[in-house]
Amino acid sequence: KGRVAFYNEYGVIRDVLQNHLTEVMALLTMKLPANVSNSEEVLRNKLQLLSSMLPLGKNQAVARISNSLKFDV
């Protein structure tokens, strides 16, 4: 029960969700490595993909921060 307050106060779930979604996006859209068991090749392909992405302009994304967003764990 004490952990719920921590997660809500610091937005841990929101941060973890963002990190996981970024990881999934990279894995699904990167160039398929010749050897998927080679972690260095997978990392290299993910970094190549992420470095090729252009930053979003102010009018290209909608961001909303809500202090009322709470999660129950």
CHARMM internal coordinates of N, CA and C (Angstrom, degrees):
IC EDIT
DIST 1 N 1 CA 1.4476
DIST 1 CA 1 C 1.5278
ANGL 1 N 1 CA 1 C 110.71
DIST 1 C 2 N 1.3122
ANGL 1 CA 1 C 2 N 118.34
DIHE 1 N 1 CA 1 C 2 N -34.11
DIST 2 N 2 CA 1.4556
ANGL 1 C 2 N 2 CA 121.72
DIHE 1 CA 1 C 2 N 2 CA 179.93
DIST 2 CA 2 C 1.5159
ANGL 2 N 2 CA 2 C 113.05
DIHE 1 C 2 N 2 CA 2 C -69.24
DIST 2 C 3 N 1.3268
ANGL 2 CA 2 C 3 N 117.52
DIHE 2 N 2 CA 2 C 3 N -25.31
DIST 3 N 3 CA 1.4670
ANGL 2 C 3 N 3 CA 120.57
DIHE 2 CA 2 C 3 N 3 CA -179.44
DIST 3 CA 3 C 1.5134
ANGL 3 N 3 CA 3 C 112.60
DIHE 2 C 3 N 3 CA 3 C -72.03
DIST 3 C 4 N 1.3256
ANGL 3 CA 3 C 4 N 117.96
DIHE 3 N 3 CA 3 C 4 N -30.14
DIST 4 N 4 CA 1.4602
ANGL 3 C 4 N 4 CA 121.08
DIHE 3 CA 3 C 4 N 4 CA -178.43
DIST 4 CA 4 C 1.5238
ANGL 4 N 4 CA 4 C 110.10
DIHE 3 C 4 N 4 CA 4 C -59.35
DIST 4 C 5 N 1.3154
ANGL 4 CA 4 C 5 N 117.23
DIHE 4 N 4 CA 4 C 5 N -45.83
DIST 5 N 5 CA 1.4674
ANGL 4 C 5 N 5 CA 120.83
DIHE 4 CA 4 C 5 N 5 CA 179.57
DIST 5 CA 5 C 1.5216
ANGL 5 N 5 CA 5 C 110.62
DIHE 4 C 5 N 5 CA 5 C -60.57
DIST 5 C 6 N 1.3324
ANGL 5 CA 5 C 6 N 117.68
DIHE 5 N 5 CA 5 C 6 N -40.75
DIST 6 N 6 CA 1.4644
ANGL 5 C 6 N 6 CA 121.13
DIHE 5 CA 5 C 6 N 6 CA 178.45
DIST 6 CA 6 C 1.5210
ANGL 6 N 6 CA 6 C 111.09
DIHE 5 C 6 N 6 CA 6 C -62.18
DIST 6 C 7 N 1.3408
ANGL 6 CA 6 C 7 N 116.77
DIHE 6 N 6 CA 6 C 7 N -47.99
DIST 7 N 7 CA 1.4627
ANGL 6 C 7 N 7 CA 120.50
DIHE 6 CA 6 C 7 N 7 CA -179.37
DIST 7 CA 7 C 1.5248
ANGL 7 N 7 CA 7 C 111.45
DIHE 6 C 7 N 7 CA 7 C -62.12
DIST 7 C 8 N 1.3276
ANGL 7 CA 7 C 8 N 116.73
DIHE 7 N 7 CA 7 C 8 N -42.12
DIST 8 N 8 CA 1.4557
ANGL 7 C 8 N 8 CA 120.24
DIHE 7 CA 7 C 8 N 8 CA 179.27
DIST 8 CA 8 C 1.5241
ANGL 8 N 8 CA 8 C 112.16
DIHE 7 C 8 N 8 CA 8 C -66.50
DIST 8 C 9 N 1.3259
ANGL 8 CA 8 C 9 N 117.02
DIHE 8 N 8 CA 8 C 9 N -41.90
DIST 9 N 9 CA 1.4683
ANGL 8 C 9 N 9 CA 120.58
DIHE 8 CA 8 C 9 N 9 CA -176.49
DIST 9 CA 9 C 1.5217
ANGL 9 N 9 CA 9 C 112.05
DIHE 8 C 9 N 9 CA 9 C -67.21
DIST 9 C 10 N 1.3125
ANGL 9 CA 9 C 10 N 117.86
DIHE 9 N 9 CA 9 C 10 N -40.97
DIST 10 N 10 CA 1.4564
ANGL 9 C 10 N 10 CA 120.74
DIHE 9 CA 9 C 10 N 10 CA -174.11
DIST 10 CA 10 C 1.5255
ANGL 10 N 10 CA 10 C 114.50
DIHE 9 C 10 N 10 CA 10 C -101.33
DIST 10 C 11 N 1.3048
ANGL 10 CA 10 C 11 N 118.34
DIHE 10 N 10 CA 10 C 11 N -0.93
DIST 11 N 11 CA 1.4578
ANGL 10 C 11 N 11 CA 121.03
DIHE 10 CA 10 C 11 N 11 CA 176.78
DIST 11 CA 11 C 1.5172
ANGL 11 N 11 CA 11 C 113.47
DIHE 10 C 11 N 11 CA 11 C 67.04
DIST 11 C 12 N 1.3117
ANGL 11 CA 11 C 12 N 117.28
DIHE 11 N 11 CA 11 C 12 N 32.17
DIST 12 N 12 CA 1.4588
ANGL 11 C 12 N 12 CA 121.51
DIHE 11 CA 11 C 12 N 12 CA -176.45
DIST 12 CA 12 C 1.5228
ANGL 12 N 12 CA 12 C 111.35
DIHE 11 C 12 N 12 CA 12 C -60.73
DIST 12 C 13 N 1.3160
ANGL 12 CA 12 C 13 N 117.32
DIHE 12 N 12 CA 12 C 13 N -43.32
DIST 13 N 13 CA 1.4679
ANGL 12 C 13 N 13 CA 120.00
DIHE 12 CA 12 C 13 N 13 CA -177.28
DIST 13 CA 13 C 1.5243
ANGL 13 N 13 CA 13 C 109.83
DIHE 12 C 13 N 13 CA 13 C -63.40
DIST 13 C 14 N 1.3333
ANGL 13 CA 13 C 14 N 116.58
DIHE 13 N 13 CA 13 C 14 N -41.03
DIST 14 N 14 CA 1.4728
ANGL 13 C 14 N 14 CA 120.33
DIHE 13 CA 13 C 14 N 14 CA 178.99
DIST 14 CA 14 C 1.5308
ANGL 14 N 14 CA 14 C 110.00
DIHE 13 C 14 N 14 CA 14 C -61.62
DIST 14 C 15 N 1.3306
ANGL 14 CA 14 C 15 N 117.40
DIHE 14 N 14 CA 14 C 15 N -42.64
DIST 15 N 15 CA 1.4627
ANGL 14 C 15 N 15 CA 120.75
DIHE 14 CA 14 C 15 N 15 CA 179.91
DIST 15 CA 15 C 1.5241
ANGL 15 N 15 CA 15 C 112.08
DIHE 14 C 15 N 15 CA 15 C -66.88
DIST 15 C 16 N 1.3180
ANGL 15 CA 15 C 16 N 116.46
DIHE 15 N 15 CA 15 C 16 N -42.95
DIST 16 N 16 CA 1.4681
ANGL 15 C 16 N 16 CA 120.75
DIHE 15 CA 15 C 16 N 16 CA 179.50
DIST 16 CA 16 C 1.5234
ANGL 16 N 16 CA 16 C 109.60
DIHE 15 C 16 N 16 CA 16 C -64.35
DIST 16 C 17 N 1.3249
ANGL 16 CA 16 C 17 N 117.15
DIHE 16 N 16 CA 16 C 17 N -42.01
DIST 17 N 17 CA 1.4605
ANGL 16 C 17 N 17 CA 120.96
DIHE 16 CA 16 C 17 N 17 CA 179.10
DIST 17 CA 17 C 1.5233
ANGL 17 N 17 CA 17 C 110.52
DIHE 16 C 17 N 17 CA 17 C -61.00
DIST 17 C 18 N 1.3280
ANGL 17 CA 17 C 18 N 116.96
DIHE 17 N 17 CA 17 C 18 N -44.71
DIST 18 N 18 CA 1.4681
ANGL 17 C 18 N 18 CA 120.66
DIHE 17 CA 17 C 18 N 18 CA 179.13
DIST 18 CA 18 C 1.5280
ANGL 18 N 18 CA 18 C 110.61
DIHE 17 C 18 N 18 CA 18 C -60.96
DIST 18 C 19 N 1.3218
ANGL 18 CA 18 C 19 N 117.40
DIHE 18 N 18 CA 18 C 19 N -44.64
DIST 19 N 19 CA 1.4658
ANGL 18 C 19 N 19 CA 120.82
DIHE 18 CA 18 C 19 N 19 CA -179.98
DIST 19 CA 19 C 1.5272
ANGL 19 N 19 CA 19 C 111.44
DIHE 18 C 19 N 19 CA 19 C -63.78
DIST 19 C 20 N 1.3162
ANGL 19 CA 19 C 20 N 117.12
DIHE 19 N 19 CA 19 C 20 N -42.17
DIST 20 N 20 CA 1.4587
ANGL 19 C 20 N 20 CA 120.02
DIHE 19 CA 19 C 20 N 20 CA -179.52
DIST 20 CA 20 C 1.5284
ANGL 20 N 20 CA 20 C 111.28
DIHE 19 C 20 N 20 CA 20 C -67.65
DIST 20 C 21 N 1.3214
ANGL 20 CA 20 C 21 N 117.02
DIHE 20 N 20 CA 20 C 21 N -40.09
DIST 21 N 21 CA 1.4620
ANGL 20 C 21 N 21 CA 119.34
DIHE 20 CA 20 C 21 N 21 CA 178.49
DIST 21 CA 21 C 1.5238
ANGL 21 N 21 CA 21 C 111.58
DIHE 20 C 21 N 21 CA 21 C -64.98
DIST 21 C 22 N 1.3220
ANGL 21 CA 21 C 22 N 117.03
DIHE 21 N 21 CA 21 C 22 N -38.51
DIST 22 N 22 CA 1.4655
ANGL 21 C 22 N 22 CA 120.76
DIHE 21 CA 21 C 22 N 22 CA 177.31
DIST 22 CA 22 C 1.5296
ANGL 22 N 22 CA 22 C 110.21
DIHE 21 C 22 N 22 CA 22 C -64.28
DIST 22 C 23 N 1.3095
ANGL 22 CA 22 C 23 N 116.85
DIHE 22 N 22 CA 22 C 23 N -41.86
DIST 23 N 23 CA 1.4697
ANGL 22 C 23 N 23 CA 121.41
DIHE 22 CA 22 C 23 N 23 CA 178.68
DIST 23 CA 23 C 1.5219
ANGL 23 N 23 CA 23 C 110.96
DIHE 22 C 23 N 23 CA 23 C -62.83
DIST 23 C 24 N 1.3253
ANGL 23 CA 23 C 24 N 117.56
DIHE 23 N 23 CA 23 C 24 N -45.93
DIST 24 N 24 CA 1.4676
ANGL 23 C 24 N 24 CA 121.53
DIHE 23 CA 23 C 24 N 24 CA -179.98
DIST 24 CA 24 C 1.5261
ANGL 24 N 24 CA 24 C 109.99
DIHE 23 C 24 N 24 CA 24 C -63.55
DIST 24 C 25 N 1.3412
ANGL 24 CA 24 C 25 N 116.87
DIHE 24 N 24 CA 24 C 25 N -43.84
DIST 25 N 25 CA 1.4674
ANGL 24 C 25 N 25 CA 120.58
DIHE 24 CA 24 C 25 N 25 CA 178.77
DIST 25 CA 25 C 1.5305
ANGL 25 N 25 CA 25 C 110.14
DIHE 24 C 25 N 25 CA 25 C -58.84
DIST 25 C 26 N 1.3194
ANGL 25 CA 25 C 26 N 116.99
DIHE 25 N 25 CA 25 C 26 N -44.17
DIST 26 N 26 CA 1.4647
ANGL 25 C 26 N 26 CA 120.42
DIHE 25 CA 25 C 26 N 26 CA -179.41
DIST 26 CA 26 C 1.5284
ANGL 26 N 26 CA 26 C 111.00
DIHE 25 C 26 N 26 CA 26 C -64.90
DIST 26 C 27 N 1.3132
ANGL 26 CA 26 C 27 N 117.09
DIHE 26 N 26 CA 26 C 27 N -44.08
DIST 27 N 27 CA 1.4658
ANGL 26 C 27 N 27 CA 119.88
DIHE 26 CA 26 C 27 N 27 CA -178.51
DIST 27 CA 27 C 1.5299
ANGL 27 N 27 CA 27 C 112.05
DIHE 26 C 27 N 27 CA 27 C -65.94
DIST 27 C 28 N 1.3250
ANGL 27 CA 27 C 28 N 116.99
DIHE 27 N 27 CA 27 C 28 N -35.11
DIST 28 N 28 CA 1.4675
ANGL 27 C 28 N 28 CA 120.09
DIHE 27 CA 27 C 28 N 28 CA -178.28
DIST 28 CA 28 C 1.5216
ANGL 28 N 28 CA 28 C 113.26
DIHE 27 C 28 N 28 CA 28 C -79.30
DIST 28 C 29 N 1.3184
ANGL 28 CA 28 C 29 N 118.22
DIHE 28 N 28 CA 28 C 29 N -24.05
DIST 29 N 29 CA 1.4625
ANGL 28 C 29 N 29 CA 120.03
DIHE 28 CA 28 C 29 N 29 CA -173.17
DIST 29 CA 29 C 1.5216
ANGL 29 N 29 CA 29 C 114.20
DIHE 28 C 29 N 29 CA 29 C -112.77
DIST 29 C 30 N 1.3219
ANGL 29 CA 29 C 30 N 118.13
DIHE 29 N 29 CA 29 C 30 N -7.24
DIST 30 N 30 CA 1.4676
ANGL 29 C 30 N 30 CA 119.31
DIHE 29 CA 29 C 30 N 30 CA -179.45
DIST 30 CA 30 C 1.5278
ANGL 30 N 30 CA 30 C 110.26
DIHE 29 C 30 N 30 CA 30 C -74.10
DIST 30 C 31 N 1.3144
ANGL 30 CA 30 C 31 N 115.52
DIHE 30 N 30 CA 30 C 31 N 163.91
DIST 31 N 31 CA 1.4626
ANGL 30 C 31 N 31 CA 121.59
DIHE 30 CA 30 C 31 N 31 CA 173.66
DIST 31 CA 31 C 1.5300
ANGL 31 N 31 CA 31 C 107.56
DIHE 30 C 31 N 31 CA 31 C -66.08
DIST 31 C 32 N 1.3111
ANGL 31 CA 31 C 32 N 116.00
DIHE 31 N 31 CA 31 C 32 N 131.71
DIST 32 N 32 CA 1.4619
ANGL 31 C 32 N 32 CA 120.23
DIHE 31 CA 31 C 32 N 32 CA -178.93
DIST 32 CA 32 C 1.5281
ANGL 32 N 32 CA 32 C 110.13
DIHE 31 C 32 N 32 CA 32 C -66.22
DIST 32 C 33 N 1.3378
ANGL 32 CA 32 C 33 N 117.47
DIHE 32 N 32 CA 32 C 33 N 123.27
DIST 33 N 33 CA 1.4619
ANGL 32 C 33 N 33 CA 119.27
DIHE 32 CA 32 C 33 N 33 CA 179.26
DIST 33 CA 33 C 1.5275
ANGL 33 N 33 CA 33 C 111.30
DIHE 32 C 33 N 33 CA 33 C -70.12
DIST 33 C 34 N 1.3127
ANGL 33 CA 33 C 34 N 115.83
DIHE 33 N 33 CA 33 C 34 N 153.00
DIST 34 N 34 CA 1.4694
ANGL 33 C 34 N 34 CA 120.42
DIHE 33 CA 33 C 34 N 34 CA 178.11
DIST 34 CA 34 C 1.5235
ANGL 34 N 34 CA 34 C 110.52
DIHE 33 C 34 N 34 CA 34 C -61.93
DIST 34 C 35 N 1.3188
ANGL 34 CA 34 C 35 N 116.30
DIHE 34 N 34 CA 34 C 35 N -34.89
DIST 35 N 35 CA 1.4589
ANGL 34 C 35 N 35 CA 121.62
DIHE 34 CA 34 C 35 N 35 CA 179.97
DIST 35 CA 35 C 1.5246
ANGL 35 N 35 CA 35 C 107.75
DIHE 34 C 35 N 35 CA 35 C -128.32
DIST 35 C 36 N 1.3252
ANGL 35 CA 35 C 36 N 117.77
DIHE 35 N 35 CA 35 C 36 N 102.00
DIST 36 N 36 CA 1.4654
ANGL 35 C 36 N 36 CA 120.99
DIHE 35 CA 35 C 36 N 36 CA -177.51
DIST 36 CA 36 C 1.5228
ANGL 36 N 36 CA 36 C 112.61
DIHE 35 C 36 N 36 CA 36 C -68.35
DIST 36 C 37 N 1.3177
ANGL 36 CA 36 C 37 N 117.69
DIHE 36 N 36 CA 36 C 37 N -13.68
DIST 37 N 37 CA 1.4640
ANGL 36 C 37 N 37 CA 121.41
DIHE 36 CA 36 C 37 N 37 CA 177.08
DIST 37 CA 37 C 1.5215
ANGL 37 N 37 CA 37 C 112.21
DIHE 36 C 37 N 37 CA 37 C -82.95
DIST 37 C 38 N 1.3344
ANGL 37 CA 37 C 38 N 116.90
DIHE 37 N 37 CA 37 C 38 N -11.61
DIST 38 N 38 CA 1.4588
ANGL 37 C 38 N 38 CA 121.47
DIHE 37 CA 37 C 38 N 38 CA -179.95
DIST 38 CA 38 C 1.5279
ANGL 38 N 38 CA 38 C 109.07
DIHE 37 C 38 N 38 CA 38 C -86.47
DIST 38 C 39 N 1.3313
ANGL 38 CA 38 C 39 N 116.41
DIHE 38 N 38 CA 38 C 39 N 101.65
DIST 39 N 39 CA 1.4648
ANGL 38 C 39 N 39 CA 120.23
DIHE 38 CA 38 C 39 N 39 CA -174.53
DIST 39 CA 39 C 1.5264
ANGL 39 N 39 CA 39 C 112.32
DIHE 38 C 39 N 39 CA 39 C -63.70
DIST 39 C 40 N 1.3266
ANGL 39 CA 39 C 40 N 117.94
DIHE 39 N 39 CA 39 C 40 N -31.05
DIST 40 N 40 CA 1.4656
ANGL 39 C 40 N 40 CA 120.15
DIHE 39 CA 39 C 40 N 40 CA 178.69
DIST 40 CA 40 C 1.5306
ANGL 40 N 40 CA 40 C 111.14
DIHE 39 C 40 N 40 CA 40 C -67.27
DIST 40 C 41 N 1.3226
ANGL 40 CA 40 C 41 N 116.48
DIHE 40 N 40 CA 40 C 41 N -39.39
DIST 41 N 41 CA 1.4682
ANGL 40 C 41 N 41 CA 120.34
DIHE 40 CA 40 C 41 N 41 CA 178.74
DIST 41 CA 41 C 1.5314
ANGL 41 N 41 CA 41 C 110.76
DIHE 40 C 41 N 41 CA 41 C -68.88
DIST 41 C 42 N 1.3346
ANGL 41 CA 41 C 42 N 116.87
DIHE 41 N 41 CA 41 C 42 N -40.47
DIST 42 N 42 CA 1.4623
ANGL 41 C 42 N 42 CA 120.70
DIHE 41 CA 41 C 42 N 42 CA 177.22
DIST 42 CA 42 C 1.5228
ANGL 42 N 42 CA 42 C 109.59
DIHE 41 C 42 N 42 CA 42 C -62.02
DIST 42 C 43 N 1.3261
ANGL 42 CA 42 C 43 N 117.42
DIHE 42 N 42 CA 42 C 43 N -46.91
DIST 43 N 43 CA 1.4590
ANGL 42 C 43 N 43 CA 121.56
DIHE 42 CA 42 C 43 N 43 CA 178.18
DIST 43 CA 43 C 1.5230
ANGL 43 N 43 CA 43 C 111.58
DIHE 42 C 43 N 43 CA 43 C -59.90
DIST 43 C 44 N 1.3011
ANGL 43 CA 43 C 44 N 116.87
DIHE 43 N 43 CA 43 C 44 N -44.68
DIST 44 N 44 CA 1.4679
ANGL 43 C 44 N 44 CA 121.72
DIHE 43 CA 43 C 44 N 44 CA 179.37
DIST 44 CA 44 C 1.5332
ANGL 44 N 44 CA 44 C 110.71
DIHE 43 C 44 N 44 CA 44 C -59.56
DIST 44 C 45 N 1.3183
ANGL 44 CA 44 C 45 N 117.46
DIHE 44 N 44 CA 44 C 45 N -42.42
DIST 45 N 45 CA 1.4652
ANGL 44 C 45 N 45 CA 121.06
DIHE 44 CA 44 C 45 N 45 CA 179.82
DIST 45 CA 45 C 1.5305
ANGL 45 N 45 CA 45 C 111.54
DIHE 44 C 45 N 45 CA 45 C -69.40
DIST 45 C 46 N 1.3401
ANGL 45 CA 45 C 46 N 117.20
DIHE 45 N 45 CA 45 C 46 N -38.08
DIST 46 N 46 CA 1.4663
ANGL 45 C 46 N 46 CA 119.78
DIHE 45 CA 45 C 46 N 46 CA 176.52
DIST 46 CA 46 C 1.5237
ANGL 46 N 46 CA 46 C 110.45
DIHE 45 C 46 N 46 CA 46 C -64.89
DIST 46 C 47 N 1.3162
ANGL 46 CA 46 C 47 N 117.31
DIHE 46 N 46 CA 46 C 47 N -43.73
DIST 47 N 47 CA 1.4633
ANGL 46 C 47 N 47 CA 120.37
DIHE 46 CA 46 C 47 N 47 CA 179.37
DIST 47 CA 47 C 1.5203
ANGL 47 N 47 CA 47 C 111.72
DIHE 46 C 47 N 47 CA 47 C -65.05
DIST 47 C 48 N 1.3217
ANGL 47 CA 47 C 48 N 117.07
DIHE 47 N 47 CA 47 C 48 N -36.97
DIST 48 N 48 CA 1.4605
ANGL 47 C 48 N 48 CA 120.83
DIHE 47 CA 47 C 48 N 48 CA 177.29
DIST 48 CA 48 C 1.5328
ANGL 48 N 48 CA 48 C 109.98
DIHE 47 C 48 N 48 CA 48 C -62.22
DIST 48 C 49 N 1.3153
ANGL 48 CA 48 C 49 N 116.31
DIHE 48 N 48 CA 48 C 49 N -44.29
DIST 49 N 49 CA 1.4607
ANGL 48 C 49 N 49 CA 120.70
DIHE 48 CA 48 C 49 N 49 CA 178.05
DIST 49 CA 49 C 1.5272
ANGL 49 N 49 CA 49 C 110.95
DIHE 48 C 49 N 49 CA 49 C -62.69
DIST 49 C 50 N 1.3197
ANGL 49 CA 49 C 50 N 117.31
DIHE 49 N 49 CA 49 C 50 N -50.63
DIST 50 N 50 CA 1.4589
ANGL 49 C 50 N 50 CA 120.54
DIHE 49 CA 49 C 50 N 50 CA -176.59
DIST 50 CA 50 C 1.5262
ANGL 50 N 50 CA 50 C 112.02
DIHE 49 C 50 N 50 CA 50 C -63.86
DIST 50 C 51 N 1.3264
ANGL 50 CA 50 C 51 N 117.70
DIHE 50 N 50 CA 50 C 51 N -36.05
DIST 51 N 51 CA 1.4642
ANGL 50 C 51 N 51 CA 120.05
DIHE 50 CA 50 C 51 N 51 CA -179.89
DIST 51 CA 51 C 1.5290
ANGL 51 N 51 CA 51 C 111.87
DIHE 50 C 51 N 51 CA 51 C -73.87
DIST 51 C 52 N 1.3357
ANGL 51 CA 51 C 52 N 117.25
DIHE 51 N 51 CA 51 C 52 N -18.42
DIST 52 N 52 CA 1.4659
ANGL 51 C 52 N 52 CA 120.05
DIHE 51 CA 51 C 52 N 52 CA 179.24
DIST 52 CA 52 C 1.5256
ANGL 52 N 52 CA 52 C 112.64
DIHE 51 C 52 N 52 CA 52 C -85.33
DIST 52 C 53 N 1.3293
ANGL 52 CA 52 C 53 N 116.81
DIHE 52 N 52 CA 52 C 53 N -10.07
DIST 53 N 53 CA 1.4647
ANGL 52 C 53 N 53 CA 120.38
DIHE 52 CA 52 C 53 N 53 CA -177.97
DIST 53 CA 53 C 1.5248
ANGL 53 N 53 CA 53 C 110.41
DIHE 52 C 53 N 53 CA 53 C -76.59
DIST 53 C 54 N 1.3136
ANGL 53 CA 53 C 54 N 115.45
DIHE 53 N 53 CA 53 C 54 N 138.83
DIST 54 N 54 CA 1.4579
ANGL 53 C 54 N 54 CA 121.14
DIHE 53 CA 53 C 54 N 54 CA 177.80
DIST 54 CA 54 C 1.5221
ANGL 54 N 54 CA 54 C 109.35
DIHE 53 C 54 N 54 CA 54 C -88.71
DIST 54 C 55 N 1.3263
ANGL 54 CA 54 C 55 N 117.14
DIHE 54 N 54 CA 54 C 55 N 145.34
DIST 55 N 55 CA 1.4687
ANGL 54 C 55 N 55 CA 118.79
DIHE 54 CA 54 C 55 N 55 CA 178.34
DIST 55 CA 55 C 1.5298
ANGL 55 N 55 CA 55 C 110.54
DIHE 54 C 55 N 55 CA 55 C -69.11
DIST 55 C 56 N 1.3141
ANGL 55 CA 55 C 56 N 115.32
DIHE 55 N 55 CA 55 C 56 N 150.19
DIST 56 N 56 CA 1.4574
ANGL 55 C 56 N 56 CA 120.48
DIHE 55 CA 55 C 56 N 56 CA 177.76
DIST 56 CA 56 C 1.5224
ANGL 56 N 56 CA 56 C 110.21
DIHE 55 C 56 N 56 CA 56 C -80.45
DIST 56 C 57 N 1.3128
ANGL 56 CA 56 C 57 N 115.71
DIHE 56 N 56 CA 56 C 57 N 142.67
DIST 57 N 57 CA 1.4586
ANGL 56 C 57 N 57 CA 120.41
DIHE 56 CA 56 C 57 N 57 CA 173.90
DIST 57 CA 57 C 1.5185
ANGL 57 N 57 CA 57 C 110.18
DIHE 56 C 57 N 57 CA 57 C -82.75
DIST 57 C 58 N 1.3125
ANGL 57 CA 57 C 58 N 116.76
DIHE 57 N 57 CA 57 C 58 N 169.70
DIST 58 N 58 CA 1.4634
ANGL 57 C 58 N 58 CA 121.19
DIHE 57 CA 57 C 58 N 58 CA -177.15
DIST 58 CA 58 C 1.5223
ANGL 58 N 58 CA 58 C 112.67
DIHE 57 C 58 N 58 CA 58 C -61.34
DIST 58 C 59 N 1.3144
ANGL 58 CA 58 C 59 N 118.10
DIHE 58 N 58 CA 58 C 59 N -30.19
DIST 59 N 59 CA 1.4607
ANGL 58 C 59 N 59 CA 121.32
DIHE 58 CA 58 C 59 N 59 CA -178.16
DIST 59 CA 59 C 1.5205
ANGL 59 N 59 CA 59 C 113.30
DIHE 58 C 59 N 59 CA 59 C -93.79
DIST 59 C 60 N 1.3218
ANGL 59 CA 59 C 60 N 118.29
DIHE 59 N 59 CA 59 C 60 N 6.63
DIST 60 N 60 CA 1.4598
ANGL 59 C 60 N 60 CA 121.67
DIHE 59 CA 59 C 60 N 60 CA -176.89
DIST 60 CA 60 C 1.5266
ANGL 60 N 60 CA 60 C 113.59
DIHE 59 C 60 N 60 CA 60 C -103.92
DIST 60 C 61 N 1.3112
ANGL 60 CA 60 C 61 N 117.56
DIHE 60 N 60 CA 60 C 61 N -6.22
DIST 61 N 61 CA 1.4599
ANGL 60 C 61 N 61 CA 120.17
DIHE 60 CA 60 C 61 N 61 CA -177.77
DIST 61 CA 61 C 1.5153
ANGL 61 N 61 CA 61 C 109.69
DIHE 60 C 61 N 61 CA 61 C -143.10
DIST 61 C 62 N 1.3003
ANGL 61 CA 61 C 62 N 114.53
DIHE 61 N 61 CA 61 C 62 N 154.33
DIST 62 N 62 CA 1.4557
ANGL 61 C 62 N 62 CA 120.73
DIHE 61 CA 61 C 62 N 62 CA 176.06
DIST 62 CA 62 C 1.5134
ANGL 62 N 62 CA 62 C 107.01
DIHE 61 C 62 N 62 CA 62 C -116.86
DIST 62 C 63 N 1.3059
ANGL 62 CA 62 C 63 N 115.76
DIHE 62 N 62 CA 62 C 63 N 125.92
DIST 63 N 63 CA 1.4590
ANGL 62 C 63 N 63 CA 120.65
DIHE 62 CA 62 C 63 N 63 CA 178.41
DIST 63 CA 63 C 1.5174
ANGL 63 N 63 CA 63 C 108.51
DIHE 62 C 63 N 63 CA 63 C -123.68
DIST 63 C 64 N 1.2950
ANGL 63 CA 63 C 64 N 115.45
DIHE 63 N 63 CA 63 C 64 N 137.95
DIST 64 N 64 CA 1.4586
ANGL 63 C 64 N 64 CA 119.91
DIHE 63 CA 63 C 64 N 64 CA 178.91
DIST 64 CA 64 C 1.5053
ANGL 64 N 64 CA 64 C 108.38
DIHE 63 C 64 N 64 CA 64 C -138.69
DIST 64 C 65 N 1.2858
ANGL 64 CA 64 C 65 N 115.38
DIHE 64 N 64 CA 64 C 65 N 127.65
DIST 65 N 65 CA 1.4603
ANGL 64 C 65 N 65 CA 120.96
DIHE 64 CA 64 C 65 N 65 CA 175.88
DIST 65 CA 65 C 1.5179
ANGL 65 N 65 CA 65 C 107.27
DIHE 64 C 65 N 65 CA 65 C -108.70
DIST 65 C 66 N 1.3001
ANGL 65 CA 65 C 66 N 116.01
DIHE 65 N 65 CA 65 C 66 N 125.09
DIST 66 N 66 CA 1.4550
ANGL 65 C 66 N 66 CA 120.48
DIHE 65 CA 65 C 66 N 66 CA -178.09
DIST 66 CA 66 C 1.5083
ANGL 66 N 66 CA 66 C 109.63
DIHE 65 C 66 N 66 CA 66 C -123.31
DIST 66 C 67 N 1.3004
ANGL 66 CA 66 C 67 N 116.63
DIHE 66 N 66 CA 66 C 67 N 120.88
DIST 67 N 67 CA 1.4655
ANGL 66 C 67 N 67 CA 120.26
DIHE 66 CA 66 C 67 N 67 CA 175.49
DIST 67 CA 67 C 1.5184
ANGL 67 N 67 CA 67 C 111.80
DIHE 66 C 67 N 67 CA 67 C -75.59
DIST 67 C 68 N 1.3314
ANGL 67 CA 67 C 68 N 116.51
DIHE 67 N 67 CA 67 C 68 N -14.32
DIST 68 N 68 CA 1.4558
ANGL 67 C 68 N 68 CA 119.42
DIHE 67 CA 67 C 68 N 68 CA -179.33
DIST 68 CA 68 C 1.5292
ANGL 68 N 68 CA 68 C 112.27
DIHE 67 C 68 N 68 CA 68 C -86.04
DIST 68 C 69 N 1.3267
ANGL 68 CA 68 C 69 N 117.66
DIHE 68 N 68 CA 68 C 69 N -5.61
DIST 69 N 69 CA 1.4618
ANGL 68 C 69 N 69 CA 121.17
DIHE 68 CA 68 C 69 N 69 CA 179.83
DIST 69 CA 69 C 1.5190
ANGL 69 N 69 CA 69 C 109.18
DIHE 68 C 69 N 69 CA 69 C -73.84
DIST 69 C 70 N 1.3006
ANGL 69 CA 69 C 70 N 116.99
DIHE 69 N 69 CA 69 C 70 N 115.95
DIST 70 N 70 CA 1.4569
ANGL 69 C 70 N 70 CA 122.02
DIHE 69 CA 69 C 70 N 70 CA -178.56
DIST 70 CA 70 C 1.5266
ANGL 70 N 70 CA 70 C 108.91
DIHE 69 C 70 N 70 CA 70 C -126.91
DIST 70 C 71 N 1.3113
ANGL 70 CA 70 C 71 N 115.13
DIHE 70 N 70 CA 70 C 71 N 146.42
DIST 71 N 71 CA 1.4569
ANGL 70 C 71 N 71 CA 121.11
DIHE 70 CA 70 C 71 N 71 CA 178.43
DIST 71 CA 71 C 1.5221
ANGL 71 N 71 CA 71 C 108.81
DIHE 70 C 71 N 71 CA 71 C -118.39
DIST 71 C 72 N 1.2966
ANGL 71 CA 71 C 72 N 116.30
DIHE 71 N 71 CA 71 C 72 N 140.93
DIST 72 N 72 CA 1.4624
ANGL 71 C 72 N 72 CA 121.60
DIHE 71 CA 71 C 72 N 72 CA 173.92
DIST 72 CA 72 C 1.5142
ANGL 72 N 72 CA 72 C 107.48
DIHE 71 C 72 N 72 CA 72 C -105.11
DIST 72 C 73 N 1.3052
ANGL 72 CA 72 C 73 N 115.19
DIHE 72 N 72 CA 72 C 73 N 125.84
DIST 73 N 73 CA 1.4631
ANGL 72 C 73 N 73 CA 120.65
DIHE 72 CA 72 C 73 N 73 CA -179.35
DIST 73 CA 73 C 1.5022
ANGL 73 N 73 CA 73 C 109.53
DIHE 72 C 73 N 73 CA 73 C -105.18
END
COOR INIT
IC SEED 1 N 1 CA 1 C
IC BUILD
